[in-house]
């Protein structure tokens, strides 16, 4: 193995072993996720551990943001490559994160003239999830629940009562609960004796 590849592996192993979830920098993890996704030198177990640590960071900091969708999509790709099933808890977590990243803008302004909400609907539902539907990629993350939320969110743009109902739902709490459930299920799949398993 080339020295450069050794350095990359050692760097990620150091992050996993020595940096607590609550102290790690969010941008550091975001960059790590992108690098890990493109480095074949990192075995799938190490890449999975990096992605799961990213989810744990967001859970520890109570931060539900759109980059979480990308992290879950990277995980789905890993599962697909390993021929591992995408579980119901993972699809539920993906759906809940997508919903929270959209409806959080209603908490600020639960009215029709809400450009931030409309932008989120376009970004997440009309582009990101619509592309998943049409391309066939990451279809394992699609679910009946996700489709029902898509319909409700689209309806809310025309119906003020639906918009107010969505604004009243504690979607952040739901996302946190479902993300925690997925992590509880996914982390034991890692080898407890490996470095990657130390944080789960």
Order of alpha helices (4+ residues) and beta strands (2+ residues): alpha-alpha-alpha-alpha-alpha-alpha-alpha-alpha-alpha-alpha
